[in-house]
Amino acid sequence: EADLAQVQGILILQMPFKNSRRHQDAENCFRAAHSRYRDYPKDLEHPKSIWLIGTCLFRRNLFKPALTVFEQALHQYHEVHGQYTNHLDVARCLGSIACTYHQMEAYPEAMKYHELSLEMIYDVCGRESKGSHVARALFNMGKTFAKSRQFTQAIRQFDQVFEIYKSLAEKKRGYDRQVGSVLIETAKVNILLGTESSQADALDCFNCAMRVYQRVIRRERAEMITHKMKRRESESDAETDVVQIDSLSVENLKTLPRHELIADAMSELGETLVEVGKSKEGRMLFEESLSQLEYIFADFAHPKYIARIKTYQNMLSNLGDENGVRFMNEKLQRFGVH
C-alpha cells in the first residue's frame, strides 16, 4: 500500500496539466505512504517519502516547512545508509536543503549545502564524472553565486554545466531543455554584469536558447502528431525554420512560437532587465510573456498565468506605473482574483 501511494504521488507530479492542487494532492499521497513506511524505518523508501513531501512543500513555495522536512529526510537517510556513507540519495537531499536556503535568500547557508552535495556526488560518481547529477549540482550552485553577485564564478559554473548538458543532449533528447535553461541563466548574469560586451553576450545566449527551445517545441509537436519519431533529427533538419533573434523588439519576439518554454524565458530575462534599470526592454519581454501565456491557456485562470500577472503588477508598482497596476488589477478581477 505504501509503494502504491508513493507511485500515485509521483504520477500526479508528472501530470502535464499543472492544476493548482497538483502538489497538494501529491503531498497527500506521500504522507499516506510515509505513515506506512514508518513501520519499516530501514526501508530505503522511508526517507524518500519524507523527501518527496518536502519537494511538494517547496514547489508550493512553503520554504520554511520544506526545510524542516528536508532536514528530517536527511536524518532518516543517515539512519538508513549510515552517518558517514556517501550516497546519491543523501546528496540529492543536501541539494534540496541548499535550494531551499537559496529561496529563503540565505545564500551562505545555501552555498555550504551545495558544496556538501557536490562533494558527495564526486565521491560517489568520481571527480571526472560529467553526468546529470554533477550538472544539476553545478547549475544550482551557479544560481546561488549569481544571487550573491559573484558573477564571474556564476558564469564559470554555467559554462561547465552547458558543456555537460550539451554532451548529454547529443546522446539523449531530454536534456535539450536543460541546455536552454543554462543559456537563459547565463544571459541573466551577463545582463547583471552591465558591460557593453556582456550585454552582447546576453543577447547571444538568449538567441541560442530560443533556437534550442524552438527545436524542442517542434520535435514535441511532431511527436504528438505522429506518436512516434524513431529517428533523431539531423542538424540541418533542426535548423530549418528556426527564428533568429538579432535584437529585442516586439516584432522579433512575436515571430517566436507560443510555448511555455519561450514565455518563461522571456519573463525571467524581463525581470533581470528591469532590475538593472532597462525597464523599457524588460517590460516589453514581460508583456510578450503574458501575451504568450494568455494565448496558451486560452484566457483561462491558470495558476501560472495568474502568478505572472501578479509579478508584473508588483514590477509596475515598483516602477511607479499606476495605470499599469490598475490595468493588471482589472485583469485579476476578471478572473475573480483580488
N, C-alpha and C positions, 0 to 999 in steps of 0.2 A: 504493500500500500504506500509506503514511504517513497519507494522508487517511482511508482506511478504518479504520485502527486508532484514529485520533483520534475519528471519529464513533462508533465502537463504544464507546469510553470514555465519551463524553458521554451515550450512550443508557443505559449502565449507571448513571451518576449520576442519571439521571431515572427510574429504576425505582421504582414505587410502594412495593414492599416493600423496606425498608431492612435487608437482612441484614448480618451482621457483617463479611462480606468484600467488601461492595459497593465501598467506597472503595479497598481493596487491588486488586481486580480492575480497576477503572477506572484506577488508577495504572499498573498493568502495561501497559494499552493505550497510555496516554500516553507511557510510557517507550519502548515499541516504536515509536511514531510519531516521538518525538524522535530516536531512533537513526538514523532515515531522513532526517529533516529536516536533520540536521547536514551532510549533503552539499549542502544548499541554504540557507546561512546567511542569505541576504537574503529568503527566503520569509517572508511575514507569519505563516504558521502555525508557524514555528520557535519564536519566543518564546512564542507562545500555548501550545504543547505543554509548555514549561517551566513556565509559569504554572499550567496545569492539574495538573501533577504537584504543585506547591506547594499547590494547593487541596485535593487529596486528602490530603496530609500534614496540612494544617490541620484538616480535618474529622475526622481520626483523633487530633486533639489532640497531634500531634507538632510543637510550635510552633517549636522551635529549627531542626530540619531544614527546616521550611516557610519560615522566614525566609531561610535561606541560598538556597533555591531561588527564592523571590520576588526576591531581590536579583540572582540570575543572570538571571532573566527580564527584570528592569528593564534590566540591562546590554545584553541582546540586543535589547530593544525600541529602545534608543538606537542600536544598531548598524543596525537596520532603518530607523527613522524619522528618525534624526539626533539628536544630543545635545540640541539646543535646539528640537526640533519638538514642539509640543503635539498630543497625540492621545489619544482616549478609551481606547485600549488601555493607554497609559502611565499615564493617570490611574487606571484600574482596578487596575493593578499597584501603584501607590503606595498606593491604598486597602487593598489586601491586606496590604502591609507594615504599614500603620497598625493594621489589625485584629489582626495577629499580635503586634505590640508591646503592644496592649491586653490580649490574652490572657496575655501574659507579665508583666502589671502594670507595664510600663514606660510609664506614661501620658504623660510629657512627650515621649518619642520618638513615641508614637502620635499625639499631637496635631500634632506637626511634620509628619508624613506625611499626616494628614487634611487639613491646611491646604494642603499642596502638591497633593494630589489634587483638592480642591475648586477651588483657583485654576486648575488646568489645565482642569477641566470648564467653568468660567466662560469661560475663554479660547476654548475650542472652541465651546461652545453659546451663549455670550452671558450677560451679567450678569442679564438678565431671565428667563433660562430657568427653567421650572417643570417640568422633565421628571424622569424616574425616576433619571437619573444624579445630578442635584443632590440629590434626595430621599434617595437611598441614602447619599451622602456626608455630608449633614447629620445623618442618623439615626445613623450610626456615630460621628460627632463628638459628638453628644449623649450617647451611651452612655459615651464617654470622659470627657466633662465630669462625668457622674453619678458615675463611679468615682473621679474626682478630687475629689469632694464640692463641685463647683461647680454647685450645684443650680439656681440661677437661670438660668445660661447653658444648662444642660441642658434645662430646660423651654422656654426660648426657642427652642432648636433643634427640639425635638419639636413645638412649636406650628407652626413653619414647615413641617415635614415632614408634619404632619397635614393642613394645608391643601392641600399639593401632592398627596398621595395621595388625599385626598377628591375633589379635582377630577379626577384621573386615573380614579378608581373610577367616577365618573359617566359616563365615556366608554368604559371597558373594565372588565369584571368582575374580571379577575385581580388588581386592586390592592386589593380588599376586605380580603384577609388582611393586607396591609401597614398598612392603617388600624387594624386590630385590634392589630397589634404595637406601633404607636406609642402607642396608648392604654394598653396594658399597661406600657410603659416609663415613660410619664408618671405612671401610678398608682404605680409603684415609687419614682420620685423624690419624689412628694408624700408617700409614707409616710416616706421618709428625712428630709424637711423637719421632720416631727414636730409641726407646729402643729395646732390643732383644725380650722382651716379647710382645711388641706392634707389632713388625714385624710378630710374630707368630699369633697374633690376627688378623692382616690384612689378612693373608693368609686364616685363618679360615672363616673370613667374606666373602672373595672373593669366596671361595669354596661353602659356604652356598648360596650366591647369584646365583652362576652358577646352583646349584641344583634347586633353586626356578625358575629360568628362563627356565631351561630345562623342568620342569613340565608345565609351562605356554605355551611354544612353542609346546610341544607335544599335549596338550589339544586343542590349537588353530588349529593346523593342522588337528587333528581328527574332529573338528567341521566343518572345511572347507570341508572335505571329505564327512561327513555324513549329514551336515546341521542340525543336531540335536544331542545333547548329553543331555538327560534328567537327567541322574543320575550324582552325584558328584563322582569323583574317590576316592576310598578308599586310605588310607595312604600307604598300601602295593602296590597298583597299581601305585601310584605316584612315588615310589622309583625304580620301575623296569627300568633297562637300563639307569639310571642316572649316568653320568660320574663324578667321584670324581677327584678333582684337588689337589693332595698331594704336588705338588711343581710346581713352574713356569718353565716350559720347553716347547720348541716348540712342542715336541711330545705330551705332555699333552694337550696343547692348541688346537692342531689340532684335538683332539678327540671330542671337543665340537661341537654342531650343529651350522650351519651357519645361523645367525639371527641377525637383527639389535640390539636387546637387548644385545646379547653377544658382538657384535662388539663395541657398545657404552661403555659397562662396561670395556672392555679391553683398549680402548683409554683413558678413564678417569684415570684408575689406572696407565697406562703407563706414562701419563703426570706427575702424582704425584711422581712416582718413579724417573723420570728424575730430577724433582725439588729438590729432596733430595740427588742427586748425584749418584743414582743407574741407570746409563744410559744404561747399558747392558740389565738389566731386563725390563726397561721402553721401550727401542726401540723394544725389542722382542714382547712385548704386543702390541705396536702401529703398528708394521708391520703386526702382525697377524690380528689386527683390519682392516687394509687396505685390506689384503687378503680376509677377510670375505666380506667386502663391495664390492670389485671387483667382487666376485662371485655372491653376492646377486643382484647387479644391472647389471650383465652381461656385464661388461665393458662399461656401458652407463654413460654419463657425468652427473650423478645425483648430485644435489647441495650438498647433504650431503657428497658424496664421494669426490667431488672437495674440499670442505671445509676441510675435514680430511687430504687430501694431502697437502694443504697449511699449515695447522697446523704442520704437520710432517716436512715439508720443513723448517719452522721457527725454529722448535726444533733442526733440524740438523745444521742449520746455527749457532744457539747459542752454539752448541757443537763443532763447527769448522770443521764439516764433509763436505768439499767442493764437494767431489764426490757424496755423498748422496744428497746434494742440487741440483746438476746438474741432477741427475737421476730423482728426483721428478719434476724438471722443464721440463724435456723431457716428463714425463707423462702428465703434464698440457698442454704442447704444442700439444700433440697428441689429446687432447680434445678441442683444439682451445682456451685455456685459457692462458693468458700471465701475 
